[in-house]
Amino acid sequence: MSKLLLVGDDPAEREVLGLVIEFGGHRCSVAVSLEEAVKLLQRESFDLVITDIKMDRRSSRQIAMGLKAASAEAAVMILTESGDTDAIEADAIVAIPCSPVNLLQRIENVLQKATDPANKKPSHREKKPSAKSPWRRAAKA
């Protein structure tokens, strides 16, 4: 069973996506903001972080970079309605709306790719809790 972190500011969307994720056999934690997500990532280990592209007026690239800075171990999936694909740091970009079956398949694909030793990237930093926000660094990129 994989541990996923769902980040979103829309309560209805969080509830529906959380139910789909749990129905797919995964444990799901929720954060209502990117800052809350970073705090959770610094305290706990997650296999995958799923976030909406429309968070805190940041670009998808900034969001992905900030989440990766908080946890190099977690894969990042960005959900987008607009087709924005500038999130080159993300492990997956999923156009929504999509069917629950399609979303679960994409989640499984990302998790499988992330756990495949052939796809592991060497980590150049250790995971350390930091008082500094990774969003400042991501915003400069």
Residue pairs with C-beta under 8 A, 6 or more apart in sequence:
1 25
1 26
1 27
2 26
2 27
2 47
2 48
2 111
3 26
3 27
3 29
3 44
3 45
3 46
3 47
4 21
4 26
4 27
4 28
4 29
4 46
4 47
4 48
4 49
4 50
4 107
5 28
5 29
5 30
5 31
5 37
5 40
5 41
5 46
5 48
5 49
5 50
5 74
6 14
6 17
6 18
6 21
6 28
6 29
6 30
6 31
6 50
6 51
7 30
7 31
7 32
7 33
7 34
7 36
7 37
7 49
7 50
7 51
7 52
7 55
7 67
8 14
8 17
8 30
8 32
8 51
8 52
8 55
9 32
9 33
9 52
9 54
9 55
10 52
13 52
14 30
14 32
17 50
17 103
18 28
18 30
20 100
20 103
20 104
21 28
21 50
21 104
21 107
22 28
23 100
23 104
24 104
24 107
24 108
26 107
29 40
29 44
29 46
31 37
31 39
31 40
33 55
33 56
34 51
34 55
34 56
34 58
34 63
34 66
34 67
34 135
35 133
35 135
37 49
37 51
37 67
37 70
38 66
38 67
38 70
38 133
38 134
38 135
40 46
41 49
41 67
41 70
41 71
41 74
42 70
42 71
42 127
42 129
42 130
43 129
45 71
45 73
45 74
46 71
46 73
46 74
47 74
47 75
47 111
47 114
47 115
48 74
48 75
48 76
48 77
48 91
48 107
48 110
48 111
48 114
49 67
49 71
49 74
49 75
49 76
49 77
50 77
50 78
50 79
50 107
51 63
51 67
51 76
51 77
51 78
51 79
52 78
52 79
52 80
53 60
53 63
53 78
53 79
53 80
53 81
53 82
53 84
53 87
54 81
55 63
56 135
58 66
58 135
58 138
58 139
59 84
59 86
59 87
60 78
60 80
60 84
60 85
60 86
60 87
60 90
60 93
61 86
61 87
61 88
61 89
61 138
61 141
62 135
62 138
62 139
62 141
63 78
63 87
63 138
64 76
64 78
64 87
64 88
64 89
64 90
65 89
65 134
65 137
65 138
65 141
66 133
66 134
66 135
66 137
66 138
67 74
67 76
67 134
68 74
68 76
68 89
69 134
69 137
69 138
70 134
71 127
72 123
72 125
72 127
73 123
73 127
75 91
75 92
75 110
75 111
75 113
75 114
76 87
76 89
76 90
76 91
76 92
77 90
77 91
77 92
77 93
77 94
77 106
77 107
77 110
78 87
78 90
78 92
78 93
78 94
79 94
79 96
80 93
80 94
80 95
80 96
81 95
81 96
81 97
83 95
85 93
87 93
91 110
91 113
91 114
92 106
92 109
92 110
94 103
94 106
96 103
98 106
113 119
